[in-house]
């Protein structure tokens, strides 16, 4: 039996760590053995444990991801995760496996993990593939974790640091950004149409160049998303 790849997630934002961990839980042959909120925690952990791969944020307090990457054993591979494009060149100069921009969709992270297997000579014969993906997520609302099935979602609306998840018979409010929830949704079924709206493609009743209708509710298509949205809908 093939030994799983041991990885850790290093990020000062708990939500960012949770998204990556959720994605990785759906992939065979890779195991998250620790989550660290800063470089010092990560440094202490890898000095005591065998780590093959690090998902590493760059913009962290005290010690940046770049500085941390320069200080560790070069046999440990790195996949950078960041909200900033500016560090890409420096990241690849450190021979990083990949450089992922937040919010990180599952499909993009899977591509990065596959790239790890391609460049790692010991494990290059392993064919990585996703395990059966869940058809639901849990969100926190009113101090409870609520299970929401993807097929029940009509659309999602942003309210700054909160979102409203519109279902057929109810609306659930949770403290999360729309970009963070977007990264958790299956791309084949959900589409961002506006900085404030994500829709379930299976629930669309009609659309024009300016708006689409879901459950008799007209939702705007913003200019910045229009080209991608219309191309997607016309070929869906």
CORTA-V736541 format. One record per residue. N is the residue number from 1. RES is the residue in one small letter. SS is DSSP state (~ for helix, > for strand, _ for the rest). Layout:
N_RES_SS ; N_RES_SS
//
This chain:
1_x__ ; 2_x__ ; 3_x__ ; 4_x__ ; 5_x_> ; 6_x_> ; 7_x_> ; 8_x_> ; 9_x_> ; 10_x_> ; 11_x__ ; 12_x__ ; 13_x__ ; 14_x_~ ; 15_x_~ ; 16_x_~ ; 17_x_~ ; 18_x_~ ; 19_x_~ ; 20_x_~ ; 21_x_~ ; 22_x_~ ; 23_x_~ ; 24_x_~ ; 25_x__ ; 26_x__ ; 27_x_> ; 28_x__ ; 29_x__ ; 30_x_> ; 31_x_> ; 32_x_> ; 33_x_> ; 34_x_> ; 35_x_> ; 36_x_> ; 37_x__ ; 38_x__ ; 39_x_~ ; 40_x_~ ; 41_x_~ ; 42_x_~ ; 43_x_~ ; 44_x_~ ; 45_x_~ ; 46_x_~ ; 47_x__ ; 48_x__ ; 49_x__ ; 50_x__ ; 51_x__ ; 52_x__ ; 53_x_> ; 54_x_> ; 55_x_> ; 56_x_> ; 57_x_> ; 58_x__ ; 59_x__ ; 60_x__ ; 61_x__ ; 62_x__ ; 63_x__ ; 64_x__ ; 65_x_~ ; 66_x_~ ; 67_x_~ ; 68_x_~ ; 69_x_~ ; 70_x_~ ; 71_x_~ ; 72_x__ ; 73_x__ ; 74_x__ ; 75_x__ ; 76_x__ ; 77_x_> ; 78_x_> ; 79_x_> ; 80_x_> ; 81_x_> ; 82_x_> ; 83_x__ ; 84_x__ ; 85_x_~ ; 86_x_~ ; 87_x_~ ; 88_x_~ ; 89_x_~ ; 90_x_~ ; 91_x_~ ; 92_x_~ ; 93_x_~ ; 94_x__ ; 95_x__ ; 96_x__ ; 97_x__ ; 98_x_> ; 99_x_> ; 100_x_> ; 101_x_> ; 102_x__ ; 103_x__ ; 104_x__ ; 105_x__ ; 106_x_~ ; 107_x_~ ; 108_x_~ ; 109_x_~ ; 110_x_~ ; 111_x_~ ; 112_x_~ ; 113_x_~ ; 114_x_~ ; 115_x_~ ; 116_x_~ ; 117_x_~ ; 118_x_~ ; 119_x_~ ; 120_x__ ; 121_x__ ; 122_x__ ; 123_x__ ; 124_x__ ; 125_x__ ; 126_x__ ; 127_x__ ; 128_x__ ; 129_x__ ; 130_x_> ; 131_x__ ; 132_x__ ; 133_x__ ; 134_x__ ; 135_x__ ; 136_x_> ; 137_x_> ; 138_x_> ; 139_x_> ; 140_x_> ; 141_x_> ; 142_x__ ; 143_x__ ; 144_x_> ; 145_x_> ; 146_x_> ; 147_x_> ; 148_x_> ; 149_x_> ; 150_x_~ ; 151_x_~ ; 152_x_~ ; 153_x_> ; 154_x_> ; 155_x_> ; 156_x_> ; 157_x_> ; 158_x_> ; 159_x_> ; 160_x__ ; 161_x__ ; 162_x_> ; 163_x_> ; 164_x_> ; 165_x_> ; 166_x_> ; 167_x_> ; 168_x__ ; 169_x__ ; 170_x__ ; 171_x_> ; 172_x_> ; 173_x_> ; 174_x_> ; 175_x_> ; 176_x__ ; 177_x__ ; 178_x_~ ; 179_x_~ ; 180_x_~ ; 181_x_~ ; 182_x_~ ; 183_x_~ ; 184_x_~ ; 185_x__ ; 186_x__ ; 187_x__ ; 188_x__ ; 189_x__ ; 190_x_> ; 191_x_> ; 192_x_> ; 193_x_> ; 194_x_> ; 195_x__ ; 196_x__ ; 197_x_> ; 198_x_> ; 199_x_> ; 200_x_> ; 201_x_~ ; 202_x_~ ; 203_x_~ ; 204_x_> ; 205_x_> ; 206_x_> ; 207_x_> ; 208_x__ ; 209_x__ ; 210_x__ ; 211_x_> ; 212_x_> ; 213_x_> ; 214_x_> ; 215_x__ ; 216_x__ ; 217_x_> ; 218_x_> ; 219_x_> ; 220_x_> ; 221_x__ ; 222_x__ ; 223_x_~ ; 224_x_~ ; 225_x_~ ; 226_x_~ ; 227_x_~ ; 228_x_~ ; 229_x_~ ; 230_x_~ ; 231_x_~ ; 232_x_~ ; 233_x_~ ; 234_x_~ ; 235_x__ ; 236_x__
//
